[in-house]
Structures are given as structure tokens and as C-alpha cells.
Amino acid sequence: MRRNNHAIAQALAAMADLVPEKDLPVLIDRALDLLHASGSADSGMFVRQVMKALEKSGKVMFAELSTPTGTVSAERKASLTAVLEKKFGKTVVLTVHADPSLLGGAALRIGDETFELSLRDEISRITSSPSSL
């Protein structure tokens, strides 16, 4: 039987209403691990559908932290997640990615907004506005 990714994504989002908010990141991680283990060729599409369904539920939001190396300590990740959850009143699933072009610092993307405090951003500001020197 062919898997209907859209229906599975919606079912996972519905499950989000049945588990305590503190357990949502674990539920999401386990679902994504199962998907990865299945070797699904369309896993990227499925992940986007799950994320969209979960965000639509209003209980979860996704944020992406980019650093030059793609690493951040567990303590800092937990601290940033806690701050975002307090600010937005939702469970936050924070992923960390490498972006060597940042050169130093970090960029945080939440939805369509990006907040950047990086050496790349500072260099860009200086070169675009020579009068600020």
C-alpha cells in the first residue's frame, strides 16, 4: 500500500495535541528518525508537510540557528530554546546548521524573519556605508 505523506503529516500534528508540550520535540525527533531509517526518497517533502501541519496546530514553531561551524553547546541551545518558548508561548524546535559564510557570530531564522549578528553582516554594513567609518 502506498504511503500518503500528507495524511501521515496531519496525523503526526494531531498527535501533538495528545502529548504534553514538553514531549513534542522528542515526538518530532523520533518521527523524523523513523522517516530517515525508512530511506524514503521523498523525505524532504514529508518533513516540510509535518512542519507545516505542526505549525498550523499553533503549538509548535520551528527556528533555525546558523553558526560558522554548525555547532552550539547543549546548554546554549537549551537556553535559546527556553527564551524563544517564553517569548512566543509555544514549543520551539530549534535546529542548528553550519553556514561558514557567517565568518563569526550567528543567524537565527524564525519563519520569514532572520536575525543576524555576524562578522559577515558587520562587514556588509561597513562596505555598504563607507561614511560610517
C-alpha positions as CSV (number, residue, x, y, z in Angstrom):
1,M,0.0,0.0,0.0
2,R,1.3,3.4,-0.9
3,R,2.1,5.8,1.9
4,N,0.1,9.1,1.9
5,N,2.7,11.5,3.4
6,H,0.2,14.3,3.7
7,A,-2.1,12.2,5.8
8,I,0.8,10.9,7.9
9,A,1.9,14.5,8.5
10,Q,-1.5,15.5,9.6
11,A,-1.8,12.5,11.9
12,L,1.6,13.5,13.5
13,A,0.3,17.0,14.0
14,A,-2.9,15.7,15.6
15,M,-0.7,13.6,17.9
16,A,0.9,16.8,19.1
17,D,-2.4,17.6,20.8
18,L,-2.3,14.4,22.8
19,V,1.2,14.7,24.3
20,P,2.5,17.2,26.9
21,E,4.2,20.2,25.2
22,K,7.5,19.3,26.8
23,D,7.5,16.0,25.0
24,L,6.8,17.5,21.5
25,P,10.5,17.8,20.5
26,V,11.0,14.1,21.4
27,L,8.0,13.1,19.3
28,I,9.2,15.1,16.4
29,D,12.7,13.8,16.6
30,R,11.5,10.2,16.8
31,A,9.2,10.6,13.8
32,L,12.0,12.1,11.7
33,D,14.4,9.3,12.8
34,L,11.8,6.7,11.7
35,L,11.4,8.5,8.3
36,H,15.1,8.6,7.8
37,A,15.5,5.0,8.7
38,S,12.8,4.1,6.1
39,G,15.0,5.6,3.4
40,S,12.1,7.4,1.9
41,A,13.1,9.2,-1.3
42,D,10.7,12.0,-0.6
43,S,11.7,12.6,3.0
44,G,12.3,16.3,2.4
45,M,8.7,16.8,1.2
46,F,7.4,14.8,4.1
47,V,9.4,16.8,6.6
48,R,8.0,20.1,5.2
49,Q,4.5,18.7,5.4
50,V,5.0,17.6,9.0
51,M,6.5,21.0,9.9
52,K,3.6,22.9,8.2
53,A,1.0,20.8,9.9
54,L,2.6,21.2,13.3
55,E,3.0,25.0,12.9
56,K,-0.6,25.1,11.8
57,S,-1.7,23.4,15.0
58,G,-0.4,26.5,16.8
59,K,1.5,24.6,19.4
60,V,4.9,24.3,17.7
61,M,7.2,26.7,15.9
62,F,10.5,26.0,14.2
63,A,13.6,28.0,14.4
64,E,17.0,27.6,12.8
65,L,20.3,28.8,14.2
66,S,23.2,29.0,11.9
67,T,26.8,29.3,13.1
68,P,30.0,29.1,11.1
69,T,30.7,25.6,12.3
70,G,27.1,24.3,12.8
71,T,27.8,23.6,16.5
72,V,26.5,25.1,19.7
73,S,26.7,23.7,23.2
74,A,23.7,21.8,24.5
75,E,23.4,24.5,27.3
76,R,23.3,27.4,24.9
77,K,20.8,25.6,22.6
78,A,18.6,24.8,25.6
79,S,18.9,28.4,26.9
80,L,18.0,29.9,23.5
81,T,15.1,27.5,23.1
82,A,13.8,28.4,26.6
83,V,14.0,32.2,25.7
84,L,12.1,31.6,22.4
85,E,9.4,29.5,24.1
86,K,8.9,32.1,26.7
87,K,8.7,34.9,24.1
88,F,6.3,33.1,21.8
89,G,4.4,30.9,24.2
90,K,4.9,27.8,22.0
91,T,7.1,24.7,21.9
92,V,10.2,25.6,19.8
93,V,12.1,23.1,17.8
94,L,15.5,24.6,17.3
95,T,17.8,23.1,14.6
96,V,21.4,24.1,14.2
97,H,23.1,24.4,10.8
98,A,26.6,25.3,9.5
99,D,27.0,28.4,7.5
100,P,30.7,29.1,7.0
101,S,29.9,32.4,5.2
102,L,28.9,34.0,8.6
103,L,32.7,34.1,9.4
104,G,31.8,34.5,13.1
105,G,28.6,35.1,15.2
106,A,25.3,33.6,14.3
107,A,22.0,34.0,12.5
108,L,18.6,33.0,13.8
109,R,15.7,32.3,11.4
110,I,12.2,32.1,12.7
111,G,9.6,31.9,10.0
112,D,10.3,34.6,7.4
113,E,12.4,36.7,9.8
114,T,16.2,36.4,10.2
115,F,18.1,38.0,13.0
116,E,21.8,38.1,12.3
117,L,24.7,39.1,14.4
118,S,27.8,38.0,12.5
119,L,31.1,39.2,11.1
120,R,29.6,38.8,7.6
121,D,26.7,41.1,8.5
122,E,29.1,43.7,10.0
123,I,31.4,43.7,7.0
124,S,28.4,44.1,4.7
125,R,27.2,47.1,6.7
126,I,30.7,48.7,6.7
127,T,31.2,48.2,3.0
128,S,27.7,49.4,2.0
129,S,28.0,52.6,4.1
130,P,31.6,53.9,3.9
131,S,30.5,57.1,5.7
132,S,30.1,55.1,8.9
133,L,33.8,54.7,9.2
